[in-house]
Amino acid sequence: MALVRLCRTEGNSGRRGKLHATSDPTYESRINAAIQGLANGLYKTLAAAARDQNVSCQTLSDRHQGTHQSRAEAQAKMQILTPTQEEVLVDWCKMASSSATPLHPSRLCAHVKALTGRLPSRNWHHYFLCHHNSLFITRPHGLDPKCAQNFNRETISEFFEMRR
């Protein structure tokens, strides 16, 4: 049984090539800065704006003319969760993991259905975990024998006697 746990290390998305721009967190802000620079008269041509902001000239042209949107905007309608719901779900996964009750992927999908009313696809949890690098799937470990050894009637009675 695999459970969703919190990962200690943050990694990059590992994308290369054409999709690298979508994983670059500053790419959208650079495109918006180039479009604003064109509107303000800072740049005379699209090519100069693209060169200065280090973005694709064709992408900048398409965005400036309004023929294309960013991937996030174009695929927003296809997403099951809103960004706020997604953030809440990630925080809840982290909280569940830190309290030693990590989620099973089927339970994660059940929570998504409770939030949105839509049942996610069979492999949705894999895509969700790829999108959030701080979470990962792991197998549960058995109970430490030393902990089990201390969990007996005598120790528990002694603990409650001390609390009185």
C-alpha positions in Angstrom: 0.0 0.0 0.0 1.6 3.3 -1.1 0.9 6.5 0.8 1.5 10.2 0.1 4.3 11.6 2.2 6.1 14.9 2.5 9.5 15.1 0.8 12.3 16.9 2.4 14.0 18.1 -0.8 12.6 20.4 -3.4 13.6 19.4 -7.0 13.2 20.9 -10.3 10.8 19.6 -12.9 13.5 18.1 -15.0 12.1 19.4 -18.2 14.3 20.3 -21.1 13.8 21.7 -24.5 10.5 23.1 -25.7 8.6 22.6 -22.5 11.4 24.2 -20.4 9.8 27.6 -20.7 6.6 26.3 -19.0 8.6 25.1 -16.0 10.6 28.4 -15.7 8.9 30.4 -13.0 10.0 33.8 -14.4 9.1 33.1 -18.1 5.5 34.5 -17.8 6.7 37.6 -15.9 9.3 38.2 -18.6 6.7 37.9 -21.4 4.4 40.3 -19.5 7.3 42.8 -18.9 8.1 42.7 -22.7 4.4 43.3 -23.6 4.3 46.2 -21.1 7.6 47.6 -22.5 6.1 47.5 -26.0 3.0 49.4 -24.8 5.0 52.0 -22.9 7.4 52.6 -25.8 10.4 51.1 -24.1 11.0 48.7 -27.0 10.5 49.7 -30.6 10.1 46.2 -32.0 9.0 42.8 -30.9 12.4 41.4 -31.7 14.2 43.9 -29.4 11.7 43.2 -26.6 12.2 39.4 -27.0 15.9 39.7 -27.1 16.1 41.9 -24.0 13.7 39.8 -22.0 15.2 36.5 -23.3 11.9 35.0 -24.5 10.8 33.5 -27.9 10.0 36.2 -30.5 7.2 34.1 -31.9 5.6 33.5 -28.5 5.9 37.2 -27.7 4.2 38.1 -31.0 1.4 35.6 -30.5 0.7 36.9 -26.9 0.9 40.5 -28.0 -1.6 40.0 -30.8 -3.8 37.9 -28.4 -3.9 34.8 -30.6 -2.4 32.5 -27.9 -2.6 32.2 -24.1 -0.1 30.8 -21.7 -0.4 27.1 -21.0 -1.8 27.7 -17.5 -4.5 30.0 -18.8 -5.4 27.7 -21.7 -5.7 24.6 -19.5 -7.3 26.2 -16.5 -10.8 25.0 -17.6 -9.6 21.4 -17.7 -8.3 21.4 -14.2 -10.3 19.7 -11.5 -9.1 21.9 -8.7 -8.9 25.6 -8.5 -5.4 27.0 -7.4 -6.8 27.7 -3.9 -8.3 24.2 -3.6 -5.0 22.7 -4.8 -3.0 24.7 -2.2 -5.4 23.6 0.6 -5.1 19.9 -0.6 -1.2 20.2 -0.6 -1.3 21.7 2.9 -3.6 19.0 4.1 -1.3 16.3 2.7 1.6 17.8 4.5 -0.3 18.0 7.7 -1.5 14.4 7.4 2.1 13.3 6.7 3.5 15.2 9.6 1.0 13.6 12.0 2.1 10.1 10.8 -1.2 9.4 9.0 -0.2 9.9 5.3 -2.9 9.5 2.7 -3.5 6.6 0.4 -4.0 7.8 -3.2 -7.6 6.5 -3.3 -8.3 8.6 -0.2 -6.7 11.6 -1.8 -9.0 11.2 -4.8 -12.0 10.8 -2.5 -11.1 14.2 -0.9 -10.9 15.7 -4.3 -14.3 14.4 -5.1 -15.7 15.8 -1.8 -14.1 19.2 -2.7 -15.2 19.5 -6.3 -18.0 16.9 -6.9 -16.0 15.5 -9.7 -14.2 12.1 -9.5 -10.6 12.5 -10.8 -9.2 10.0 -13.3 -7.5 6.8 -12.2 -4.0 8.2 -12.6 -4.8 11.7 -11.4 -2.8 11.4 -8.2 0.4 10.7 -10.2 0.1 13.9 -12.1 -0.8 15.8 -8.9 2.4 14.5 -7.2 4.5 15.3 -10.2 3.1 18.9 -10.1 4.0 19.2 -6.4 7.6 18.2 -5.8 7.3 18.4 -2.1 5.0 15.3 -2.0 5.9 11.8 -3.0 4.5 8.2 -2.6 6.2 5.8 -0.3 5.4 2.5 1.3 4.6 2.4 5.1 7.1 1.0 7.5 6.4 -1.4 10.3 6.2 -0.4 14.0 9.5 0.0 15.7 9.9 -2.9 18.1 11.2 -0.6 20.9 8.0 1.5 20.6 5.8 -1.7 20.7 7.8 -2.9 23.7 6.9 0.2 25.7 3.2 0.0 24.8 2.0 -2.4 27.5 -0.5 -2.2 30.4 2.1 -1.5 33.1 3.7 1.4 31.2 0.3 3.0 30.3 -0.9 2.7 33.9 2.3 4.3 35.2 1.9 7.2 32.8 -1.7 7.9 33.9 -0.7 7.6 37.5 1.9 10.3 36.9 -0.7 12.5 35.3 -3.0 12.5 38.4 
